[in-house]
Amino acid sequence: MAKIEMYEGRPVFRASNSEQLANAVAQYKGDVEPPYAVRIPARTKYVKFRAFDSNQDIGGVILPDSVYSIDEETFISCDNLTSVILPESLELIGYSAFCGCSSLSDISLPSSVRKIRDAAFCNCESLTQITIPASVCEIGEEVFSGCEGLTEVTFLGVVNEIGENCFMECSNLTKIIVPDKMKETYKQMLPKKLHNLIVEHSESATFDTNKNKRIFRLEYTQTIRSSYVVKAGTKKEAEALFWDGKANLEWKNKDDDLEITECDED
């Protein structure tokens, strides 16, 4: 049975499926209108097939550290879903898991994810950036197809397979960032029309003299870890820019861990 907890004056529903959520919403006596946040119960191992299919009351989802798999079409067509917090235990994102979540703009893939199935994020029109962790070995077909707002994709490692039409109809995609010395490897996996968008990590860490900041964001998670890669010899400068508040980076808690590493000279 679903439970309700309050966070900063807004209800957070603890529910494992749409039925529980619908019952909780119906019983809710407050004056806060949906969409609401949903916290999946602790000890949940996987989120079931179509558990929240087309649920328009969901605005945010928090998954516990026990979840290792998100099943097929779990959150498909949840139009008002904007933010999802994924745990470091997650290994598999299923077919069309978030397909058609047109408002989804805030999601960070944890370093535990290994496989992303076909169409997992297709037609997520509000998604603008995504970072693929080095742990990912397989990306299915049409995973990000129809993500019209997507402008930048960062690969932190080398995947074994990228399915066909992975970035089909991503009309605003301008940059695909890959590990150093791996540009040719990714050209073999991606269609020719995307080859001119591929740049290496060291090429993407550039200094913007007009705004007096270094652009070096390569990974950001909402939980406890952020890491950045900067050009060789600039680590101290990057740290200073960050702590002085001049780096213009999204950051929620100054006590969170910060990791800055440098690219090789070559």
KOLMARVEX-811062 format. One record per residue (C-alpha): residue number from 1; chain; residue in three letters; x, z, y. Coordinates in steps of 0.2 Angstrom, whole numbers, padded with zeros to 4 digits. Each point is the difference from the previous one (the first is absolute). Example, Ala and Ser with C-alpha at 12.3 -4.5 7.8 and 13.67 -1.06 7.14 Angstrom:
<rs>
+-----+-------+------+-------+-------+-------+
:  nr : kette : rest :  east :    up : north :
+-----+-------+------+-------+-------+-------+
:   1 :     A :  ala :  0062 :  0039 : -0022 :
:   2 :     A :  ser :  0006 : -0003 :  0017 :
+-----+-------+------+-------+-------+-------+
</rs>
This chain:
<rs>
+-----+-------+------+-------+-------+-------+
:  nr : kette : rest :  east :    up : north :
+-----+-------+------+-------+-------+-------+
:   1 :     A :  met :  0000 :  0000 :  0000 :
:   2 :     A :  ala :  0006 : -0004 :  0017 :
:   3 :     A :  lys :  0006 :  0013 :  0013 :
:   4 :     A :  ile :  0002 : -0001 :  0019 :
:   5 :     A :  glu :  0014 :  0007 :  0010 :
:   6 :     A :  met :  0003 : -0001 :  0018 :
:   7 :     A :  tyr :  0015 : -0007 :  0009 :
:   8 :     A :  glu :  0002 :  0000 :  0019 :
:   9 :     A :  gly : -0019 :  0001 :  0001 :
:  10 :     A :  arg : -0003 : -0014 : -0012 :
:  11 :     A :  pro : -0007 :  0001 : -0018 :
:  12 :     A :  val :  0012 : -0005 : -0014 :
:  13 :     A :  phe : -0010 : -0003 : -0017 :
:  14 :     A :  arg :  0009 :  0004 : -0016 :
:  15 :     A :  ala : -0008 : -0013 : -0012 :
:  16 :     A :  ser :  0006 : -0011 : -0015 :
:  17 :     A :  asn : -0013 : -0014 :  0002 :
:  18 :     A :  ser : -0013 : -0008 :  0011 :
:  19 :     A :  glu : -0014 :  0010 : -0008 :
:  20 :     A :  gln :  0008 :  0017 :  0004 :
:  21 :     A :  leu :  0004 : -0006 :  0017 :
:  22 :     A :  ala : -0018 : -0007 :  0003 :
:  23 :     A :  asn : -0007 :  0017 : -0006 :
:  24 :     A :  ala :  0011 :  0010 :  0011 :
:  25 :     A :  val : -0004 : -0011 :  0016 :
:  26 :     A :  ala : -0018 :  0002 : -0004 :
:  27 :     A :  gln :  0002 :  0019 :  0000 :
:  28 :     A :  tyr :  0011 :  0001 :  0015 :
:  29 :     A :  lys : -0009 :  0008 :  0015 :
:  30 :     A :  gly :  0013 : -0003 :  0014 :
:  31 :     A :  asp : -0002 : -0012 :  0014 :
:  32 :     A :  val :  0016 : -0010 : -0003 :
:  33 :     A :  glu : -0004 : -0018 : -0005 :
:  34 :     A :  pro :  0009 : -0010 : -0013 :
:  35 :     A :  pro :  0013 : -0006 : -0005 :
:  36 :     A :  tyr :  0007 :  0015 : -0008 :
:  37 :     A :  ala :  0016 :  0005 : -0009 :
:  38 :     A :  val :  0000 :  0002 : -0018 :
:  39 :     A :  arg :  0013 :  0011 : -0010 :
:  40 :     A :  ile :  0001 : -0005 : -0018 :
:  41 :     A :  pro :  0000 :  0016 : -0011 :
:  42 :     A :  ala :  0017 :  0008 : -0006 :
:  43 :     A :  arg :  0005 : -0004 : -0018 :
:  44 :     A :  thr : -0008 : -0017 :  0001 :
:  45 :     A :  lys :  0010 : -0012 : -0010 :
:  46 :     A :  tyr : -0007 : -0017 :  0005 :
:  47 :     A :  val : -0014 : -0005 :  0012 :
:  48 :     A :  lys : -0013 : -0010 : -0011 :
:  49 :     A :  phe : -0007 : -0018 :  0000 :
:  50 :     A :  arg : -0011 : -0003 :  0016 :
:  51 :     A :  ala :  0000 :  0019 :  0003 :
:  52 :     A :  phe : -0004 : -0003 :  0019 :
:  53 :     A :  asp : -0005 : -0018 : -0001 :
:  54 :     A :  ser : -0007 : -0006 :  0017 :
:  55 :     A :  asn : -0002 :  0018 :  0006 :
:  56 :     A :  gln : -0002 : -0001 :  0019 :
:  57 :     A :  asp :  0001 :  0019 :  0003 :
:  58 :     A :  ile :  0018 :  0000 : -0004 :
:  59 :     A :  gly :  0013 :  0000 :  0015 :
:  60 :     A :  gly :  0015 :  0008 : -0008 :
:  61 :     A :  val :  0006 :  0004 : -0018 :
:  62 :     A :  ile :  0012 :  0014 : -0005 :
:  63 :     A :  leu :  0006 : -0001 : -0018 :
:  64 :     A :  pro :  0009 :  0015 : -0009 :
:  65 :     A :  asp :  0017 : -0001 : -0007 :
:  66 :     A :  ser : -0007 : -0001 : -0018 :
:  67 :     A :  val : -0007 : -0017 :  0002 :
:  68 :     A :  tyr :  0011 : -0014 : -0009 :
:  69 :     A :  ser : -0013 : -0014 :  0001 :
:  70 :     A :  ile : -0013 : -0008 :  0011 :
:  71 :     A :  asp : -0012 : -0010 : -0011 :
:  72 :     A :  glu : -0007 : -0017 :  0003 :
:  73 :     A :  glu : -0011 : -0002 :  0015 :
:  74 :     A :  thr :  0000 :  0018 :  0003 :
:  75 :     A :  phe : -0002 : -0001 :  0019 :
:  76 :     A :  ile : -0006 : -0019 :  0001 :
:  77 :     A :  ser : -0009 : -0004 :  0016 :
:  78 :     A :  cys :  0000 :  0017 :  0008 :
:  79 :     A :  asp : -0001 : -0008 :  0017 :
:  80 :     A :  asn :  0002 :  0016 :  0010 :
:  81 :     A :  leu :  0015 :  0006 : -0009 :
:  82 :     A :  thr :  0015 :  0001 :  0012 :
:  83 :     A :  ser :  0013 :  0012 : -0008 :
:  84 :     A :  val :  0006 :  0004 : -0017 :
:  85 :     A :  ile :  0013 :  0013 : -0005 :
:  86 :     A :  leu :  0008 : -0004 : -0017 :
:  87 :     A :  pro :  0010 :  0013 : -0010 :
:  88 :     A :  glu :  0017 : -0002 : -0006 :
:  89 :     A :  ser : -0007 :  0001 : -0018 :
:  90 :     A :  leu : -0008 : -0017 :  0002 :
:  91 :     A :  glu :  0007 : -0014 : -0012 :
:  92 :     A :  leu : -0014 : -0013 : -0001 :
:  93 :     A :  ile : -0012 : -0008 :  0013 :
:  94 :     A :  gly : -0013 : -0009 : -0009 :
:  95 :     A :  tyr : -0009 : -0017 :  0002 :
:  96 :     A :  ser : -0009 : -0002 :  0016 :
:  97 :     A :  ala :  0002 :  0019 :  0003 :
:  98 :     A :  phe : -0002 : -0001 :  0019 :
:  99 :     A :  cys : -0006 : -0018 :  0001 :
: 100 :     A :  gly : -0011 : -0003 :  0015 :
: 101 :     A :  cys :  0004 :  0016 :  0008 :
: 102 :     A :  ser : -0001 : -0009 :  0017 :
: 103 :     A :  ser :  0004 :  0015 :  0011 :
: 104 :     A :  leu :  0015 :  0007 : -0011 :
: 105 :     A :  ser :  0014 :  0001 :  0012 :
: 106 :     A :  asp :  0010 :  0015 : -0005 :
: 107 :     A :  ile :  0007 :  0001 : -0018 :
: 108 :     A :  ser :  0018 :  0003 : -0006 :
: 109 :     A :  leu :  0005 : -0003 : -0018 :
: 110 :     A :  pro :  0010 :  0014 : -0008 :
: 111 :     A :  ser :  0017 : -0003 : -0008 :
: 112 :     A :  ser : -0008 :  0004 : -0017 :
: 113 :     A :  val : -0011 : -0016 :  0000 :
: 114 :     A :  arg :  0006 : -0013 : -0014 :
: 115 :     A :  lys : -0014 : -0013 : -0001 :
: 116 :     A :  ile : -0013 : -0007 :  0012 :
: 117 :     A :  arg : -0013 : -0010 : -0009 :
: 118 :     A :  asp : -0009 : -0016 :  0006 :
: 119 :     A :  ala : -0009 :  0000 :  0017 :
: 120 :     A :  ala :  0003 :  0019 :  0002 :
: 121 :     A :  phe :  0000 : -0002 :  0019 :
: 122 :     A :  cys : -0008 : -0017 :  0003 :
: 123 :     A :  asn : -0011 : -0002 :  0015 :
: 124 :     A :  cys :  0007 :  0016 :  0008 :
: 125 :     A :  glu : -0002 : -0008 :  0017 :
: 126 :     A :  ser :  0006 :  0015 :  0010 :
: 127 :     A :  leu :  0016 :  0003 : -0009 :
: 128 :     A :  thr :  0015 : -0005 :  0011 :
: 129 :     A :  gln :  0015 :  0006 : -0009 :
: 130 :     A :  ile :  0005 :  0005 : -0018 :
: 131 :     A :  thr :  0015 :  0006 : -0008 :
: 132 :     A :  ile :  0003 : -0003 : -0018 :
: 133 :     A :  pro :  0011 :  0014 : -0008 :
: 134 :     A :  ala :  0015 : -0004 : -0011 :
: 135 :     A :  ser : -0009 :  0007 : -0015 :
: 136 :     A :  val : -0012 : -0014 :  0000 :
: 137 :     A :  cys :  0004 : -0013 : -0014 :
: 138 :     A :  glu : -0016 : -0010 : -0001 :
: 139 :     A :  ile : -0012 : -0007 :  0014 :
: 140 :     A :  gly : -0015 : -0010 : -0007 :
: 141 :     A :  glu : -0008 : -0015 :  0007 :
: 142 :     A :  glu : -0009 : -0001 :  0017 :
: 143 :     A :  val :  0004 :  0019 :  0003 :
: 144 :     A :  phe :  0000 : -0002 :  0019 :
: 145 :     A :  ser : -0009 : -0017 :  0001 :
: 146 :     A :  gly : -0012 :  0000 :  0015 :
: 147 :     A :  cys :  0009 :  0014 :  0009 :
: 148 :     A :  glu : -0002 : -0009 :  0017 :
: 149 :     A :  gly :  0007 :  0014 :  0010 :
: 150 :     A :  leu :  0016 :  0002 : -0010 :
: 151 :     A :  thr :  0015 : -0004 :  0010 :
: 152 :     A :  glu :  0015 :  0008 : -0009 :
: 153 :     A :  val :  0004 :  0004 : -0018 :
: 154 :     A :  thr :  0016 :  0010 : -0006 :
: 155 :     A :  phe :  0007 :  0000 : -0017 :
: 156 :     A :  leu :  0011 :  0015 : -0003 :
: 157 :     A :  gly :  0006 : -0007 : -0017 :
: 158 :     A :  val : -0001 : -0015 : -0011 :
: 159 :     A :  val : -0016 : -0003 : -0010 :
: 160 :     A :  asn :  0001 : -0009 : -0016 :
: 161 :     A :  glu : -0016 : -0010 :  0003 :
: 162 :     A :  ile : -0011 : -0005 :  0015 :
: 163 :     A :  gly : -0016 : -0008 : -0005 :
: 164 :     A :  glu : -0007 : -0017 :  0007 :
: 165 :     A :  asn : -0008 :  0000 :  0017 :
: 166 :     A :  cys :  0005 :  0018 :  0003 :
: 167 :     A :  phe :  0000 : -0003 :  0019 :
: 168 :     A :  met : -0013 : -0014 :  0000 :
: 169 :     A :  glu : -0010 : -0002 :  0017 :
: 170 :     A :  cys :  0011 :  0013 :  0008 :
: 171 :     A :  ser :  0000 : -0010 :  0016 :
: 172 :     A :  asn :  0009 :  0012 :  0011 :
: 173 :     A :  leu :  0014 :  0005 : -0011 :
: 174 :     A :  thr :  0016 : -0002 :  0010 :
: 175 :     A :  lys :  0014 :  0009 : -0010 :
: 176 :     A :  ile :  0004 :  0004 : -0018 :
: 177 :     A :  ile :  0014 :  0013 : -0001 :
: 178 :     A :  val :  0010 :  0001 : -0016 :
: 179 :     A :  pro :  0016 :  0009 : -0005 :
: 180 :     A :  asp :  0017 : -0006 :  0006 :
: 181 :     A :  lys :  0007 : -0015 : -0010 :
: 182 :     A :  met : -0017 : -0003 : -0009 :
: 183 :     A :  lys : -0007 : -0013 :  0011 :
: 184 :     A :  glu :  0003 : -0014 : -0013 :
: 185 :     A :  thr : -0007 :  0011 : -0014 :
: 186 :     A :  tyr : -0017 :  0002 :  0010 :
: 187 :     A :  lys :  0000 : -0019 :  0004 :
: 188 :     A :  gln : -0001 : -0003 : -0018 :
: 189 :     A :  met : -0016 :  0011 : -0002 :
: 190 :     A :  leu : -0009 : -0005 :  0016 :
: 191 :     A :  pro : -0007 : -0017 :  0005 :
: 192 :     A :  lys :  0010 : -0011 :  0011 :
: 193 :     A :  lys : -0011 :  0001 :  0015 :
: 194 :     A :  leu :  0005 :  0019 :  0001 :
: 195 :     A :  his :  0019 : -0003 : -0001 :
: 196 :     A :  asn :  0002 :  0000 :  0019 :
: 197 :     A :  leu : -0008 :  0017 :  0001 :
: 198 :     A :  ile :  0013 :  0008 : -0011 :
: 199 :     A :  val :  0013 :  0011 :  0008 :
: 200 :     A :  glu :  0012 :  0013 : -0007 :
: 201 :     A :  his : -0001 :  0019 :  0005 :
: 202 :     A :  ser :  0016 : -0001 :  0010 :
: 203 :     A :  glu : -0007 : -0015 :  0010 :
: 204 :     A :  ser : -0016 :  0010 :  0004 :
: 205 :     A :  ala :  0009 :  0015 :  0007 :
: 206 :     A :  thr :  0002 : -0006 :  0018 :
: 207 :     A :  phe :  0002 :  0008 :  0017 :
: 208 :     A :  asp : -0013 : -0003 :  0013 :
: 209 :     A :  thr :  0009 :  0002 :  0017 :
: 210 :     A :  asn : -0016 : -0002 :  0010 :
: 211 :     A :  lys : -0009 :  0015 : -0008 :
: 212 :     A :  asn :  0016 :  0010 : -0003 :
: 213 :     A :  lys : -0004 :  0003 : -0018 :
: 214 :     A :  arg :  0006 : -0005 : -0017 :
: 215 :     A :  ile : -0013 : -0008 : -0011 :
: 216 :     A :  phe :  0005 :  0006 : -0017 :
: 217 :     A :  arg : -0016 :  0006 : -0009 :
: 218 :     A :  leu :  0000 : -0006 : -0018 :
: 219 :     A :  glu : -0010 :  0014 : -0009 :
: 220 :     A :  tyr : -0013 :  0013 :  0006 :
: 221 :     A :  thr : -0011 :  0011 : -0010 :
: 222 :     A :  gln : -0013 :  0012 :  0006 :
: 223 :     A :  thr :  0006 :  0015 : -0011 :
: 224 :     A :  ile :  0017 :  0006 :  0000 :
: 225 :     A :  arg :  0013 : -0014 :  0001 :
: 226 :     A :  ser :  0005 : -0013 :  0012 :
: 227 :     A :  ser :  0016 : -0011 : -0001 :
: 228 :     A :  tyr :  0008 : -0013 :  0011 :
: 229 :     A :  val :  0014 : -0012 : -0001 :
: 230 :     A :  val :  0010 : -0005 :  0015 :
: 231 :     A :  lys :  0016 : -0010 :  0003 :
: 232 :     A :  ala :  0017 :  0006 : -0005 :
: 233 :     A :  gly :  0007 :  0012 :  0013 :
: 234 :     A :  thr : -0016 :  0004 :  0008 :
: 235 :     A :  lys : -0007 :  0015 : -0010 :
: 236 :     A :  lys :  0004 :  0013 :  0014 :
: 237 :     A :  glu : -0008 : -0011 :  0013 :
: 238 :     A :  ala : -0015 : -0002 : -0011 :
: 239 :     A :  glu : -0002 :  0019 : -0003 :
: 240 :     A :  ala :  0002 :  0003 :  0019 :
: 241 :     A :  leu : -0013 : -0012 :  0004 :
: 242 :     A :  phe : -0012 :  0007 : -0012 :
: 243 :     A :  trp :  0002 :  0018 :  0005 :
: 244 :     A :  asp : -0001 : -0004 :  0018 :
: 245 :     A :  gly : -0017 : -0008 : -0003 :
: 246 :     A :  lys :  0006 : -0017 :  0005 :
: 247 :     A :  ala :  0000 : -0009 : -0017 :
: 248 :     A :  asn : -0019 : -0003 :  0002 :
: 249 :     A :  leu : -0003 :  0004 : -0018 :
: 250 :     A :  glu : -0016 :  0007 : -0007 :
: 251 :     A :  trp :  0003 :  0018 : -0006 :
: 252 :     A :  lys : -0012 :  0014 : -0004 :
: 253 :     A :  asn :  0011 :  0015 : -0002 :
: 254 :     A :  lys :  0017 :  0003 :  0007 :
: 255 :     A :  asp :  0004 :  0011 : -0015 :
: 256 :     A :  asp : -0002 : -0014 : -0012 :
: 257 :     A :  asp :  0016 : -0007 : -0009 :
: 258 :     A :  leu :  0009 : -0014 :  0009 :
: 259 :     A :  glu :  0012 : -0012 : -0009 :
: 260 :     A :  ile :  0011 : -0012 :  0010 :
: 261 :     A :  thr :  0012 : -0012 : -0010 :
: 262 :     A :  glu :  0011 : -0014 :  0006 :
: 263 :     A :  cys :  0001 : -0017 : -0006 :
: 264 :     A :  asp :  0017 : -0007 : -0006 :
: 265 :     A :  glu :  0011 : -0008 :  0013 :
: 266 :     A :  asp : -0002 : -0017 : -0009 :
+-----+-------+------+-------+-------+-------+
</rs>
